[in-house]
Amino acid sequence: MSELRPWHIGVLVLGVVVLSVSVYRELNDDSKVLLIAESVTVVDVVTGELFDSPLPSGKAVLYPAKNPGTGQLSVFPVDGKDGKWTIPDRYLPQVKDFVGARKDTAVEDLNKGVVRTNGEKPKRAQVF
C-alpha cells in the first residue's frame, strides 16, 4: 500500500480540480450577494408624517429618532403594505412606552402597530 499508482495521482488531481471549481463558483455567485439598505422609511407617531431617511454609514441607528421639523424624538420605522402603514413588531414595545396614555398620536391600533399618516408620500429627510 505504500506504492503510489498512476490512478491514485489521477484521483488526487481530479479532486483538486473539482474542489477548485466548486470554490470558484461559490465565491463568484452573484445571487448570494448581501444587499444593504441605504435608506429607511420612518413615521412620526405624533404627527403621522412619513420620511425616507438615508441610513448613516458607520453609526448605529437608534429609535425614536428626531423629527427634522419639530425636533421631537418621535420617529420610528414603518412598513407600508396594501396602503396601510404599520410599525414592525420589533419596535411596538418602544412605541407603546412612548405613546403611553396619550390620545393625540397618529397610532390607530397600538396592538397591531397601524399608523394613520397624512396621506403624502414619504419626504426625503435626515432623521439620524
C-alpha positions as CSV (number, residue, x, y, z in Angstrom):
1,M,0.0,0.0,0.0
2,S,3.0,2.3,0.2
3,E,3.3,2.3,-3.6
4,L,1.7,5.3,-5.4
5,R,0.0,4.2,-8.6
6,P,-0.9,6.3,-11.6
7,W,-4.7,6.1,-10.9
8,H,-4.0,7.4,-7.3
9,I,-2.4,10.5,-8.8
10,G,-5.4,10.9,-11.2
11,V,-7.9,10.7,-8.4
12,L,-6.0,13.3,-6.4
13,V,-5.7,15.7,-9.4
14,L,-9.4,15.2,-10.2
15,G,-10.2,16.0,-6.5
16,V,-8.2,19.2,-6.5
17,V,-9.8,20.3,-9.8
18,V,-13.3,19.6,-8.5
19,L,-12.6,21.5,-5.3
20,S,-11.1,24.4,-7.1
21,V,-14.1,24.7,-9.5
22,S,-16.5,24.5,-6.6
23,V,-14.7,27.2,-4.6
24,Y,-14.5,29.5,-7.7
25,R,-18.3,29.1,-8.4
26,E,-19.3,29.6,-4.8
27,L,-17.2,32.8,-4.5
28,N,-18.4,34.3,-7.8
29,D,-22.2,33.6,-7.3
30,D,-23.9,36.9,-7.6
31,S,-27.2,35.5,-6.3
32,K,-25.8,35.4,-2.8
33,V,-24.7,39.0,-2.6
34,L,-25.9,40.7,0.5
35,L,-27.8,43.9,-0.3
36,I,-27.5,46.5,2.4
37,A,-30.3,49.1,2.7
38,E,-29.3,52.7,2.0
39,S,-32.4,54.3,3.5
40,V,-35.4,53.5,5.8
41,T,-39.0,54.7,5.8
42,V,-40.0,56.1,9.2
43,V,-43.1,57.8,10.6
44,D,-43.6,60.4,13.3
45,V,-46.0,58.7,15.6
46,V,-47.3,62.0,16.9
47,T,-47.9,63.9,13.6
48,G,-48.2,61.0,11.1
49,E,-45.5,62.4,8.8
50,L,-43.6,59.9,6.7
51,F,-39.9,60.3,6.0
52,D,-37.5,58.5,3.8
53,S,-34.2,58.9,5.6
54,P,-30.7,57.8,4.5
55,L,-29.0,55.5,6.9
56,P,-25.8,56.8,8.4
57,S,-22.6,55.0,7.5
58,G,-20.5,53.7,10.3
59,K,-23.1,54.7,13.0
60,A,-25.7,52.9,14.9
61,V,-29.4,53.8,14.3
62,L,-31.4,54.4,17.5
63,Y,-35.2,54.8,17.8
64,P,-37.0,57.0,18.5
65,A,-35.3,59.3,16.1
66,K,-35.7,63.1,15.8
67,N,-38.4,64.6,13.6
68,P,-36.5,67.1,11.4
69,G,-39.4,69.6,11.6
70,T,-40.4,69.6,15.2
71,G,-37.1,68.3,16.8
72,Q,-39.2,65.8,18.9
73,L,-37.9,62.3,19.4
74,S,-41.0,60.6,18.0
75,V,-39.8,58.9,14.8
76,F,-40.0,55.1,14.4
77,P,-39.5,52.7,11.4
78,V,-42.6,51.7,9.4
79,D,-43.6,49.2,6.7
80,G,-46.1,50.1,4.0
81,K,-48.4,47.2,2.8
82,D,-51.7,47.4,1.0
83,G,-52.0,51.1,1.6
84,K,-51.6,50.7,5.4
85,W,-48.5,51.8,7.3
86,T,-47.6,49.6,10.3
87,I,-44.8,49.7,12.8
88,P,-42.8,46.4,12.8
89,D,-43.4,44.1,15.8
90,R,-39.9,44.6,17.0
91,Y,-40.5,48.2,17.8
92,L,-44.0,48.0,19.2
93,P,-42.9,47.8,22.9
94,Q,-40.9,51.1,22.4
95,V,-43.9,52.7,20.7
96,K,-46.2,51.6,23.5
97,D,-43.9,53.1,26.1
98,F,-43.6,56.3,24.1
99,V,-47.3,56.7,23.4
100,G,-48.5,55.6,26.8
101,A,-51.9,57.2,27.6
102,R,-51.6,60.0,25.1
103,K,-54.6,60.4,22.8
104,D,-53.0,62.9,20.3
105,T,-51.0,60.4,18.4
106,A,-51.1,59.0,14.9
107,V,-51.2,55.4,16.1
108,E,-54.6,54.0,15.3
109,D,-54.1,50.5,16.7
110,L,-51.3,50.2,19.2
111,N,-51.5,46.3,19.4
112,K,-51.1,45.9,15.6
113,G,-48.9,48.9,15.1
114,V,-51.2,50.5,12.5
115,V,-50.4,54.2,12.0
116,R,-52.5,57.0,10.4
117,T,-50.4,59.0,8.1
118,N,-51.0,62.4,6.4
119,G,-51.6,60.6,3.1
120,E,-48.5,62.0,1.4
121,K,-45.5,60.1,0.0
122,P,-42.5,59.9,2.4
123,K,-40.4,63.1,2.3
124,R,-36.7,62.7,1.9
125,A,-35.2,64.0,5.2
126,Q,-32.2,63.3,7.5
127,V,-33.6,62.0,10.8
128,F,-30.4,60.3,12.2
